[in-house]
Amino acid sequence: MRRRAATLGLTTLLAAGAGVAATPAAHASPTAVLDTTSTHLDHAAGTRLGEVRILAHFDRAAGQAAESIALEPGGGAVIGMIPARQVVRVAPDGAVQVLATMPLPPDGGGTTPVIGIPVVTGVARSDSGAVYFLYSSGQGGLTGIWQVRRSGAPRLVVPLPADTFPNALVIDGKRDRFLVTDSTGGRIWQAPLRGGEASVWSADPALAPGAFFGANGLKVHDGAVWATNSDHGTIVRIPVTKRGGSGRADVRATGLEGVDDFDFTGRGTEILAAINQTSKLVRVGPDGAHETLLDAEDGMQGTTAVAVQGNRAYVTNGANLAGNDPNLLLAELRHTPTEAGRLDALGRVDFS
């Protein structure tokens, strides 16, 4: 029932924003460092967050529910927006620029699997600076991997079947390929980085959905492909064979219902994961044990994505199931369990 309610809530929210998707983004400015209340001061050793602040607010009235993050050199970020059908760039100073807005498919997107609304989901950036993103739109030939071009007119690089819901996008640079999670099909697709035809890389049962979304977040790390399963609340590791194929999935963490995107902290297989359904950011240890670092009491609203760059973590609040303030957070990663590395317990998050 919780998953069904979440599905209905997301569909309603997306539908509400669909009619204003093409509205330009507002120019956002960064806020001051947040005074963050931690109700989780009994953490065991592990990465902590400090200096948490909002880098950019997004325009909820224009359908800008932040969904995904691709980091750029110098502190900027590219964000995929649902249901605005947009890709935006957030500059290091918090300014927001729309890079691309996708057109509606001929049928309006009503055949988009599960949610019935066309959406931009995952984003990725190549080493050369090319920006790619996913569009899920059902029938009409627009579902697939797209590239942002300087002209502002996106280019379809890899078409995907209309019955897929492409969600997370990564570039496997070692093998010159894209990898894409298909949340409704419970699969991971692969396609050449130069473009062309996609094929199923893994359809392991661990990726299958229950009532809503299966495979969701995606990363390549430590000789394997890692993915979340939102319905089953798991993080799985799929080894990559010598020829680039997929091995058998190994469940590495459980009890994370509603998990969305994630990233590694730089400490082995330690993970920061966004829990969309309950508005949390959690740390997942190498043994699969997890603890909450930020939650709704700290101002989290429909947390969707995490991206780590050096000692910084970028976190998107999509405000797609709760709240009305989609935003991009920036936090410092602190790798020692000292009092200085814990969140300030004196104030509340001020999301003004």
C-alpha positions in Angstrom: 0.0 0.0 0.0 2.9 2.4 0.7 4.3 1.8 -2.7 0.9 2.2 -4.3 0.4 5.5 -2.5 3.8 6.7 -3.5 3.0 5.8 -7.1 -0.2 7.7 -7.1 1.4 10.6 -5.4 4.2 10.8 -7.9 1.9 10.5 -10.8 -0.3 13.3 -9.5 2.7 15.5 -8.8 4.2 14.9 -12.3 0.9 15.6 -14.0 0.5 18.8 -12.1 3.8 20.1 -13.4 3.5 18.8 -16.9 1.6 21.8 -18.3 4.3 24.3 -17.2 7.4 22.2 -18.1 8.8 24.7 -20.6 8.9 27.6 -18.2 12.5 28.9 -18.0 14.4 28.3 -14.8 14.8 31.1 -12.3 18.2 32.5 -11.6 19.0 31.0 -8.2 21.6 32.2 -5.7 23.4 30.2 -3.1 22.3 30.5 0.5 24.5 30.8 3.6 25.7 27.7 5.4 22.9 25.9 7.1 22.7 25.3 10.8 21.9 21.6 10.7 20.3 19.7 13.6 21.5 16.2 13.9 19.3 13.7 15.7 21.8 11.0 14.9 24.8 11.8 17.1 25.5 8.2 18.1 27.0 7.2 14.8 29.7 4.6 14.6 32.9 5.4 12.7 32.3 6.5 9.1 32.0 9.4 6.8 30.1 12.4 8.2 28.7 15.6 6.7 29.6 19.2 7.5 29.1 22.7 6.1 25.7 21.6 4.6 24.2 24.4 2.5 21.8 24.9 -0.3 23.6 25.7 -3.5 20.5 26.3 -5.6 16.7 26.4 -5.3 14.7 25.2 -8.3 11.3 26.3 -9.7 8.7 23.9 -8.5 5.9 25.8 -10.3 7.8 25.2 -13.6 8.0 21.4 -12.9 11.6 21.5 -11.9 11.8 18.5 -9.6 15.5 17.6 -9.4 16.1 14.0 -10.3 19.8 13.4 -11.1 23.3 14.9 -10.9 26.3 14.9 -13.2 29.3 16.8 -11.8 31.5 19.1 -13.8 35.1 20.3 -13.1 35.2 23.4 -11.0 32.2 22.8 -8.8 29.3 23.0 -11.3 26.6 20.4 -11.8 24.2 19.2 -14.5 20.8 18.2 -13.2 17.9 16.3 -14.9 14.5 17.7 -14.1 11.1 15.9 -14.0 8.5 16.7 -15.2 9.9 19.9 -16.7 11.6 17.6 -19.2 14.7 19.7 -18.8 18.4 19.5 -18.3 19.9 22.4 -16.4 23.3 23.5 -15.3 24.0 24.8 -11.9 27.1 27.1 -11.7 29.4 27.1 -8.7 27.7 30.3 -7.6 24.2 28.7 -7.7 23.1 30.3 -11.0 20.7 28.0 -12.9 20.8 27.8 -16.7 18.5 25.6 -18.9 20.5 23.6 -21.4 17.7 21.6 -23.1 13.9 21.1 -22.9 12.5 18.0 -24.5 9.4 18.1 -26.7 6.3 16.2 -25.8 5.8 13.0 -27.8 2.9 12.9 -30.4 0.6 11.3 -27.9 1.5 13.6 -25.1 3.5 11.0 -23.2 0.5 9.1 -21.8 2.1 5.8 -22.7 5.2 6.4 -20.5 5.4 3.2 -18.4 3.8 3.4 -14.9 3.6 7.1 -14.5 2.0 8.2 -17.8 4.0 11.4 -18.0 7.1 12.0 -20.1 10.2 12.8 -18.0 13.9 13.5 -18.2 15.7 11.3 -15.7 19.4 10.4 -15.6 22.3 12.6 -16.7 25.9 11.9 -17.4 29.0 13.8 -18.5 31.9 12.3 -20.5 35.6 13.1 -19.9 35.4 15.3 -23.0 32.6 17.4 -21.5 29.7 16.0 -23.6 26.4 16.0 -21.6 24.0 13.1 -22.1 20.6 12.5 -20.5 17.7 10.0 -20.6 14.2 10.7 -21.8 11.3 8.3 -20.9 8.2 9.1 -23.0 6.5 5.9 -24.1 5.4 5.6 -27.7 6.6 8.1 -30.3 10.2 7.2 -30.8 11.7 9.7 -28.3 12.6 7.3 -25.4 16.4 6.8 -25.2 19.8 8.4 -24.6 20.1 12.0 -25.8 23.0 14.4 -26.1 22.9 18.1 -25.2 24.3 20.2 -28.1 25.4 23.8 -28.0 22.6 24.8 -30.4 20.2 23.8 -27.7 18.6 21.1 -29.9 19.2 17.7 -28.3 20.3 14.8 -30.4 19.0 11.2 -30.0 22.1 9.0 -29.6 20.6 5.6 -28.6 16.9 4.8 -29.0 15.4 2.5 -26.4 12.1 0.5 -26.5 8.9 2.4 -25.7 8.1 0.0 -22.9 11.2 0.8 -21.0 11.6 3.4 -18.2 15.3 4.5 -18.5 16.2 6.0 -15.1 19.9 6.2 -14.3 22.7 6.8 -16.9 26.4 6.1 -16.4 29.4 6.1 -18.8 31.6 3.1 -18.5 34.7 4.7 -19.9 36.9 1.6 -19.7 34.6 -0.1 -22.3 33.3 3.0 -24.2 29.7 2.3 -23.4 26.6 3.7 -21.8 24.9 1.7 -19.0 21.2 2.4 -18.2 18.8 1.1 -15.6 15.3 0.2 -16.8 13.2 0.6 -13.7 10.0 -1.0 -15.0 11.7 -3.8 -17.0 14.1 -4.7 -14.2 17.1 -4.6 -16.5 20.4 -2.8 -17.2 20.9 -1.8 -20.8 24.3 -1.2 -22.6 25.0 0.8 -25.7 28.1 2.0 -27.5 29.3 5.5 -26.5 29.4 6.5 -30.1 25.7 5.7 -30.4 23.7 2.9 -32.0 21.7 0.0 -30.9 21.2 -0.9 -27.2 21.2 -4.4 -25.8 20.3 -5.9 -22.4 23.5 -6.2 -20.3 21.8 -7.8 -17.2 18.3 -8.9 -16.4 19.2 -10.5 -13.1 16.1 -11.2 -10.9 17.7 -8.8 -8.2 16.8 -5.9 -10.6 13.1 -6.7 -11.0 10.4 -4.4 -9.8 7.7 -5.2 -7.3 4.7 -2.8 -7.6 6.6 0.3 -9.0 10.3 0.6 -9.7 13.0 -2.0 -9.6 16.5 -1.1 -10.8 17.1 2.6 -10.2 20.4 4.2 -9.2 23.6 3.0 -11.0 27.4 3.2 -10.6 30.5 1.5 -11.9 32.9 0.8 -9.1 35.6 -1.7 -8.0 35.3 -4.0 -11.1 31.5 -4.2 -10.9 28.3 -2.5 -11.7 26.2 -1.5 -8.6 22.5 -0.7 -8.7 19.7 0.0 -6.3 16.3 -1.6 -6.4 13.7 0.8 -5.1 10.8 -1.6 -4.5 13.0 -4.2 -2.7 15.1 -1.6 -0.8 18.4 -3.2 -1.9 21.8 -2.3 -3.3 23.3 -5.0 -5.5 26.7 -5.6 -7.0 27.0 -7.2 -10.4 30.6 -8.3 -11.3 31.8 -7.4 -14.8 33.4 -10.4 -16.6 36.7 -10.2 -18.5 34.7 -9.6 -21.7 32.5 -6.9 -20.2 29.5 -9.1 -19.6 27.5 -9.4 -16.4 27.9 -11.9 -13.6 25.4 -12.9 -10.9 24.1 -10.1 -8.7 25.1 -10.1 -5.1 22.8 -8.2 -2.6 25.1 -5.9 -0.5 22.5 -3.9 1.5 18.8 -4.4 2.4 16.2 -2.4 4.3 16.3 0.7 2.1 12.8 0.8 0.7 12.4 3.7 -1.7 16.1 4.0 -2.4 16.9 6.1 -5.4 20.4 7.2 -6.5 23.7 6.7 -4.6 27.4 7.3 -4.8 30.6 6.0 -3.2 32.4 8.3 -0.6 35.9 7.4 -1.7 36.4 5.0 1.3 36.2 1.6 -0.4 32.6 0.5 -0.8 31.1 3.0 1.7 28.0 4.5 0.1 25.8 7.6 0.5 22.3 6.8 -0.7 19.2 8.9 -1.3 16.0 7.5 0.1 13.3 9.2 -1.9 10.2 7.7 -0.3 11.1 8.8 3.3 13.3 11.9 2.5 16.6 10.6 3.8 20.2 10.6 3.1 21.9 7.5 4.6 25.4 6.1 4.9 25.7 2.5 4.0 28.8 0.8 5.3 30.8 -2.0 3.6 28.9 -4.6 5.6 25.6 -3.2 4.5 24.7 -1.6 7.8 23.1 1.8 7.3 22.5 4.9 9.3 20.6 8.2 8.6 22.7 11.3 8.2 19.9 13.7 7.1 16.1 13.2 7.2 12.9 15.2 7.0 13.5 16.8 10.3 16.7 18.3 8.8 14.7 19.6 5.8 15.1 16.8 3.4 12.2 16.6 0.8 12.0 13.6 -1.5 15.7 13.0 -1.7 16.6 11.8 -5.2 20.3 11.8 -6.0 23.9 11.9 -4.6 27.2 12.7 -6.4 30.6 12.8 -4.7 33.5 14.8 -6.0 36.6 14.8 -3.8 35.6 15.8 -0.3 32.2 17.3 -1.5 28.8 15.6 -1.7 26.0 17.1 -3.9 22.5 16.0 -3.0 19.2 16.8 -4.8 15.9 17.1 -3.0 13.3 16.5 -5.7 10.3 17.4 -3.5 8.4 14.9 -5.7 6.7 13.1 -2.8 6.9 15.6 0.0 7.5 19.3 0.3 7.7 22.1 -2.3 11.3 23.2 -2.3 13.4 21.2 -4.9 17.0 22.1 -4.4 20.6 21.1 -4.7 22.6 20.7 -1.5 26.3 20.9 -1.1 28.1 19.3 1.9 31.6 18.6 3.0 32.6 15.0 3.6 34.5 14.4 6.8 36.2 11.0 7.1 37.0 11.0 10.8 34.4 10.3 13.5 35.3 13.3 15.6 32.9 15.9 17.1 34.2 18.3 14.5 33.0 16.0 11.8 29.5 15.6 13.1 26.6 17.8 12.2 25.9 20.9 14.4 23.2 20.0 17.0 22.3 23.5 17.9 20.0 24.7 15.1 17.5 23.6 12.5 17.9 23.6 8.8 16.9 26.9 7.4 15.7 26.3 3.8 14.7 29.9 3.2 
